[in-house]
Amino acid sequence: MPSLRVHLRRFIRRRVERNPMRYRDLRKDLVAANIGVTIEHYLLLAFLVSLLIGATCAAAAFLAMQLLPLPQFSLGIYNVFCIGLPDYVLTDRVFTALHLLVSVVIFILAAYASRALALRYPAIHKTTRATRINLLLHNAVSYMYAMRRGGAEMVDIFRSLSENAGIYGEVADEFRRVVRDTDYFGCDLITALQNLQETTPSEKLQDFIQDLISVIESGGDVLEYLETRVRLYQEDAKFEQQNFLSTLQMAAESYVALFVAGPLFLIIVMIVMGFLSSTPITQLSVVIYLLIPVGSLFFILFIDIISIKTETVERYTLAKWLHEFDDVRVEKRAGEESLFRKLRNYDRIRDLRSFLRHPLQVFLIDPNRTFYVTVPIAVVYVILLLTVTPAYPDIEVLIDVLDDHLVVALLIMLVPFGICYQVWRTKVMRIEASIPEFLSRLSGINQVGLTLAQAISILASADLGVLTYEIRKIQRDIEWGASVQEALIRFEVRIRTPAIARAVTLITTASRMTGSIGEVLNIAARDAAISENLKRERSAEMSIYTVIVYLVFIVFLFVVAVIDSQFLTVLAGVETVSGAGAGMGAIPLGTTPIATFERLLFHGVLIQAIFSGLIAGQMGEASVRAGVKHAAVMLIIALLVFAVIL
């Protein structure tokens, strides 16, 4: 018997077939967004997700209304004829029915809104992919030019480009469709390029493909066309960066207004209202524990969507087990067993010996490894804290005792990671800053007739800053028998950054095809210089917003500290005097304890410190991990202010 899912799929398929023009734009958006599902499957997912979200919102609303106290009032009905009608008293059953009615309305609204958002998501994702394609297109065209200069055919160029998706991102994914159409669907190159031109979300890539098709069909010089486009797109990359920085600046200003100044205003208003009744305490908790974290997470997600992923670069290598010498007889000699045993023991303890010799180097290479040490320490610290903390009858006192220690446990995890990541990032930034000069010198030496290996040997004695040590490693690998390509790939694996990965991929690809790669190296040098200038420009433009985030957090902390020390503390004293018998002069403080407001303010500052630090790193350095150090600094400032000063 067909399941409900099968019936839904058939129903959706009939709707799409009945009116295909209605879903034409959605179908195009799905293809351009590269989501990888059919329109029927996506509509089914959108329907199921909207039902789930609607049911969740309705259930949450119903439970929240059930937990709220029932208001006591009667409903009197009057009319213009002054005919008295009996009062209708709202009973528990009536309230339950009203709650169900409100829940149904919330279910319908939430389901409709989530379905509308799901149908809009492909268009949003398509726009994001277009931005990423535009920002990486000049790198991909540089790679095409390098291969074409070596004599490669266009299909082989597209195939090689599609295999480097970890470096060229969405552009490689787009040209993967050309390879798919030519290899599996039987299309010729022109037809495959035309199909890509119709489906790609980037107008710049559409223009590039259209002109490329014209050059191929007319028998023009593809190499000259690619060289011209490389120079043109390198200039366009600056304009794309300016647009991105403008969007980032607008987002930063919106964050300051919506998620820092706005919650601060709400906190002040709700604290004043909280002394008149206990209702605003719930609203204040929603602002601190829900509005600030969720809003900040959405903001971080938005910045991540509009930015290029530059965190990691993965290169996958194929390892083959050779069986050519399986038939060779192995002769075992007496007395060599101990030597083989020593080799096996050395292989077992090699990593441990390396760690004992350079313990910090392990964490600097991969800062995530710090969590293997700090997380257990923090957990043990919290467990010991819970064992020695007495059972306070007042929950507010217990929370006040545990808060500071939990922040210390969080700092135990964040501070080592932030330090190691910053040290690693500083080293990588220095290496990347030297890459343009390295490529430029490499190009000059290669153009006078020397090979790439000889050029690297000459540059090993030059002064290129931090990069000099890595060049000497490359030279050592070549001297020990590795090819130039293998030595450069090992260099890329050691550093693992997009800029170095693009440069190494470009050089190794060109050097496999021809020994004269001076012009390719010039292109790579200009590309690396432009990327470095754009990176510095972003750092310079957004550093001021990092400072603004710090200043806004300090203002937030200052206002909260003033409220705590000059307002809540004074009112707490007045409450004490009133409780001792101050008489009719007592100030009404509502039903909420002063300690509850102090706890909420402290938690609000801590939450603001964490997310403000992460956002500072995301905006200023294009990495949430870079914001860990900012979050740790803000947490330390908040802890000192509340634990020492207040």
QUIRA-V831863 format. One record per pair of residues at least 6 apart in sequence whose ideal C-beta (glycine too) atoms are under 8 Angstrom apart, sorted by the first residue. I is the first residue (numbers start at 1). J is the second residue. D is the distance in whole Angstrom. If there is no record, write none. Layout:
# QUIRA-V831863
i;j;d
I;J;D
I;J;D
This chain:
# QUIRA-V831863
i;j;d
5;44;8
8;44;6
8;47;7
9;40;6
9;41;8
9;44;6
12;40;5
12;43;5
12;44;6
12;47;7
13;40;5
16;23;5
16;39;6
16;40;6
16;43;7
23;39;6
23;43;8
25;123;8
26;39;6
26;42;8
26;119;6
26;122;7
27;39;5
28;199;8
29;122;4
29;123;5
29;126;5
30;37;7
30;39;6
30;42;6
30;122;5
31;199;5
32;122;8
32;126;4
32;129;7
32;199;6
32;200;7
32;201;4
33;122;4
33;123;8
33;125;4
33;126;4
33;129;6
33;201;7
34;129;7
34;170;8
34;173;6
35;42;7
35;122;6
35;125;7
37;45;7
42;122;8
45;118;8
46;115;6
46;118;4
46;119;6
47;115;7
49;114;6
49;115;8
49;118;6
50;110;8
50;111;4
50;112;7
50;114;4
50;115;4
50;118;7
51;111;6
53;110;6
53;111;7
53;114;4
54;106;8
54;107;4
54;108;7
54;109;8
54;110;4
54;111;3
54;112;8
54;114;7
55;107;6
56;110;8
57;106;5
57;107;7
57;110;4
58;103;4
58;104;7
58;106;5
58;107;4
58;110;7
59;103;7
61;102;7
61;103;5
61;106;5
62;99;6
62;100;7
62;102;8
62;103;4
65;99;5
65;102;7
65;103;8
66;99;7
70;92;7
70;95;6
73;90;7
74;87;5
74;88;7
74;89;5
74;90;7
75;87;7
75;88;5
75;89;7
75;90;6
76;85;8
76;87;5
76;88;8
77;85;5
77;87;8
77;88;7
78;85;7
79;85;7
126;201;4
127;201;7
128;305;5
128;306;7
129;170;5
129;201;5
129;202;7
130;201;4
130;202;4
130;203;7
131;240;8
131;244;8
131;306;6
132;169;6
132;170;5
132;308;6
133;169;8
133;170;5
133;171;6
133;174;7
133;200;7
133;201;7
133;202;4
133;204;7
133;205;6
134;202;6
134;204;5
134;205;8
134;236;8
134;240;5
135;237;7
135;240;5
135;241;8
135;244;7
135;308;6
136;168;6
136;169;5
136;170;7
136;171;5
136;308;7
137;171;6
137;202;7
137;204;6
137;205;6
137;208;7
137;233;6
138;230;7
138;233;3
138;234;5
138;236;7
138;237;5
138;527;7
138;530;8
139;167;8
139;168;6
139;171;8
139;502;5
139;527;6
140;161;6
140;168;5
140;171;4
140;172;7
140;175;8
141;208;7
141;226;6
141;229;5
141;230;5
141;233;6
142;230;5
142;506;6
142;523;5
142;524;7
142;527;5
143;160;8
143;161;6
143;164;7
143;168;7
143;502;8
143;505;7
143;506;6
143;509;7
144;157;5
144;161;7
144;226;5
145;223;7
145;226;4
145;227;6
145;230;5
145;520;7
145;523;6
146;506;5
146;509;6
146;510;4
146;517;8
146;520;5
146;523;7
146;524;8
147;156;7
147;157;5
147;160;6
147;509;6
147;510;7
147;513;7
148;154;8
148;157;6
148;222;6
148;223;5
148;226;6
149;223;6
149;510;7
149;513;8
149;514;7
149;517;8
149;519;7
149;520;6
150;509;8
150;510;6
150;512;7
150;513;2
150;514;5
151;513;6
151;514;7
152;160;7
152;513;7
154;189;6
154;216;7
154;222;7
155;178;8
155;179;7
155;182;6
155;189;6
158;175;5
158;178;5
158;179;6
159;179;5
160;509;7
161;168;6
161;171;7
161;172;6
161;175;5
162;172;5
162;173;8
162;175;5
162;176;4
162;178;8
162;179;5
163;172;8
164;172;6
164;505;6
165;172;4
165;173;6
165;176;7
166;313;6
166;314;5
166;315;7
166;316;8
166;501;8
167;313;6
167;498;7
167;501;5
167;502;6
167;505;6
168;502;8
169;308;7
169;309;7
171;205;7
174;196;6
174;200;5
174;202;8
174;205;7
175;196;7
177;192;7
177;195;7
177;196;5
177;199;7
178;189;8
178;192;4
178;193;6
178;195;8
178;196;5
181;187;4
181;191;7
181;192;4
181;195;6
182;188;7
182;189;6
182;192;5
185;192;8
187;195;7
189;216;7
190;213;6
190;216;7
190;217;7
193;209;5
193;212;7
193;213;5
194;209;8
194;213;7
196;205;8
196;209;6
197;206;5
197;209;4
197;210;6
197;213;8
200;206;6
200;209;7
204;233;8
204;236;7
208;229;6
211;225;7
211;229;8
212;222;7
212;225;7
214;220;8
215;221;7
215;222;6
215;225;5
216;222;7
227;523;8
230;523;6
230;527;8
234;526;6
234;527;6
234;530;5
237;530;6
237;534;7
238;530;7
238;533;8
238;534;7
241;534;5
241;537;7
241;538;7
244;306;7
244;307;8
245;537;7
245;538;6
245;541;5
245;542;7
247;306;6
248;303;7
248;306;8
248;538;8
248;541;8
248;542;7
248;545;8
248;619;6
249;541;7
249;542;8
249;545;7
251;299;7
251;302;7
251;303;6
251;619;8
252;542;8
252;545;4
252;548;7
252;549;8
252;619;6
254;299;8
255;296;8
255;299;5
255;615;6
256;548;7
256;549;8
256;552;5
258;295;7
259;291;8
259;292;6
259;295;5
259;296;6
259;299;7
259;611;8
260;552;5
260;553;7
260;556;6
260;608;7
260;612;7
261;552;7
263;287;6
263;288;8
263;291;6
263;292;5
263;604;7
263;608;8
264;556;6
264;559;6
264;560;8
266;283;8
266;284;8
266;287;5
267;284;7
267;287;7
267;288;7
267;560;7
267;563;8
267;601;7
267;604;6
268;559;7
268;563;7
270;280;4
270;281;8
270;283;6
270;284;4
270;287;7
271;280;8
271;284;7
271;563;6
271;567;8
271;568;8
271;597;6
273;279;8
273;280;4
274;280;4
274;281;5
274;284;7
274;590;6
274;592;5
274;597;6
275;571;7
275;588;7
275;589;5
275;590;5
275;592;8
276;588;7
276;590;6
277;590;6
277;591;7
278;590;6
278;591;4
278;592;5
281;592;5
281;596;6
281;597;8
281;600;8
284;597;8
284;600;6
285;600;7
287;604;8
288;600;6
288;603;6
288;604;4
288;607;6
289;603;7
289;607;7
292;604;7
292;607;5
292;608;6
292;611;7
293;607;6
293;611;7
296;611;4
296;612;8
296;614;8
296;615;6
297;611;8
299;615;6
300;611;8
300;614;6
300;615;6
300;618;6
300;624;6
303;615;8
303;618;5
303;619;7
304;618;7
304;624;8
307;622;6
310;497;8
310;498;5
310;622;6
310;623;8
311;623;6
311;625;7
312;496;6
313;492;8
313;496;6
313;497;7
313;498;5
313;501;4
315;489;7
315;492;7
315;493;7
315;501;7
317;489;8
354;362;8
355;362;5
360;420;8
362;369;6
363;369;5
363;370;5
363;416;7
363;420;5
364;420;6
364;423;6
364;424;5
364;427;8
365;424;7
367;417;5
367;420;4
367;421;4
367;424;6
367;625;7
368;417;8
370;416;4
370;417;5
370;420;6
371;413;7
371;417;7
373;416;7
374;412;5
374;413;5
374;416;5
374;417;7
375;413;6
377;412;6
378;409;4
378;410;7
378;412;5
378;413;5
379;409;8
381;405;7
381;408;7
381;409;5
381;412;7
382;405;7
382;406;7
382;409;5
385;402;7
385;405;5
385;409;8
389;398;7
389;401;6
389;402;7
391;398;8
392;398;4
392;401;7
394;595;8
396;593;6
396;595;4
396;596;6
396;599;6
397;595;7
399;599;6
400;595;7
400;598;8
400;599;7
403;599;8
403;602;6
403;603;8
404;639;7
404;642;8
404;643;5
407;606;6
407;635;6
407;638;8
407;639;5
408;639;8
410;635;7
411;632;6
411;635;6
411;636;7
411;639;8
414;628;5
414;631;6
414;632;4
414;635;7
415;632;5
417;625;8
417;628;6
418;628;4
418;629;3
418;631;8
418;632;5
419;629;7
421;625;6
421;626;7
421;628;7
421;629;7
422;626;8
422;629;6
425;621;8
425;623;8
425;626;7
427;466;6
428;495;6
428;497;5
430;465;6
430;466;4
430;467;8
431;466;5
431;467;5
431;470;7
431;495;6
431;497;8
431;500;7
432;497;6
432;499;5
432;500;7
432;528;8
432;532;6
432;535;8
433;465;8
433;532;6
434;464;5
434;465;5
434;466;7
434;467;4
435;467;7
435;499;6
435;500;6
435;503;6
435;528;5
435;532;7
436;525;5
436;526;8
436;528;4
436;529;4
436;532;6
437;464;6
438;459;7
438;464;6
438;467;6
438;471;7
439;503;6
439;507;8
439;521;5
439;524;5
439;525;4
439;528;6
440;521;8
440;522;8
440;525;4
441;455;8
441;459;6
441;462;7
442;452;7
442;455;5
442;456;7
442;459;7
442;521;5
443;518;5
443;519;8
443;521;3
443;522;5
443;524;8
443;525;6
444;518;8
445;454;7
445;455;4
445;458;6
445;459;7
446;452;6
446;455;5
446;516;7
446;517;6
446;518;5
446;521;6
447;516;8
447;518;4
450;458;7
451;515;6
452;484;5
452;507;8
452;511;5
452;515;7
452;517;7
453;478;5
453;484;5
456;471;7
456;474;6
456;475;6
456;478;7
456;484;7
456;487;8
457;475;6
457;478;8
459;471;6
460;468;7
460;471;5
460;472;5
460;474;8
460;475;4
462;468;7
462;471;8
464;471;7
470;491;6
470;494;7
470;495;7
473;490;8
473;491;7
473;494;8
474;487;5
474;488;7
474;490;8
474;491;5
475;487;8
477;486;7
477;487;4
477;490;6
478;484;6
478;487;5
482;490;7
484;508;8
484;511;6
485;508;4
485;511;6
485;512;7
488;504;5
488;507;6
488;508;6
489;504;7
489;508;7
491;500;7
491;504;7
492;500;6
492;501;5
492;504;4
492;505;8
499;528;6
499;531;5
499;532;7
502;524;8
502;527;7
502;528;8
502;531;8
503;524;5
503;527;8
503;528;6
506;520;7
506;523;8
506;524;5
506;527;8
507;517;7
507;520;7
507;521;7
507;524;7
510;517;4
510;520;4
510;521;8
511;517;6
538;622;7
539;620;7
539;621;7
542;619;5
542;620;5
543;620;6
545;616;8
545;619;5
545;620;7
546;616;5
546;619;7
546;620;4
546;630;7
549;612;5
549;615;6
549;616;4
549;619;8
549;630;8
550;612;8
550;616;7
550;630;8
550;634;8
552;612;7
553;608;6
553;609;6
553;612;5
553;634;6
554;637;8
556;605;7
556;608;6
557;605;6
557;637;7
557;638;6
557;641;6
560;601;5
560;604;7
560;605;5
561;641;6
561;642;8
561;645;7
561;646;6
563;601;7
564;598;6
564;601;6
564;642;8
564;646;6
565;646;6
568;594;5
568;597;6
568;598;6
568;601;8
571;587;7
571;589;6
571;594;6
572;594;4
574;586;8
574;587;5
574;589;8
575;587;8
575;589;5
575;594;7
577;586;8
578;585;8
578;586;3
578;587;7
578;589;8
602;638;8
602;642;6
605;638;5
605;642;7
606;635;7
606;638;6
608;634;8
609;631;6
609;634;4
609;635;5
609;637;7
609;638;5
610;631;5
610;634;8
610;635;7
611;631;8
612;630;7
612;631;7
612;634;6
613;627;5
613;628;7
613;629;8
613;630;4
613;631;3
613;632;7
613;633;7
613;634;5
613;635;8
614;624;5
614;627;4
614;628;7
614;630;7
614;631;6
615;627;7
616;627;5
616;630;4
617;623;6
617;624;6
617;625;7
617;626;4
617;627;2
617;628;7
617;629;7
617;630;6
617;631;8
618;624;5
618;626;8
618;627;6
620;626;7
621;627;8
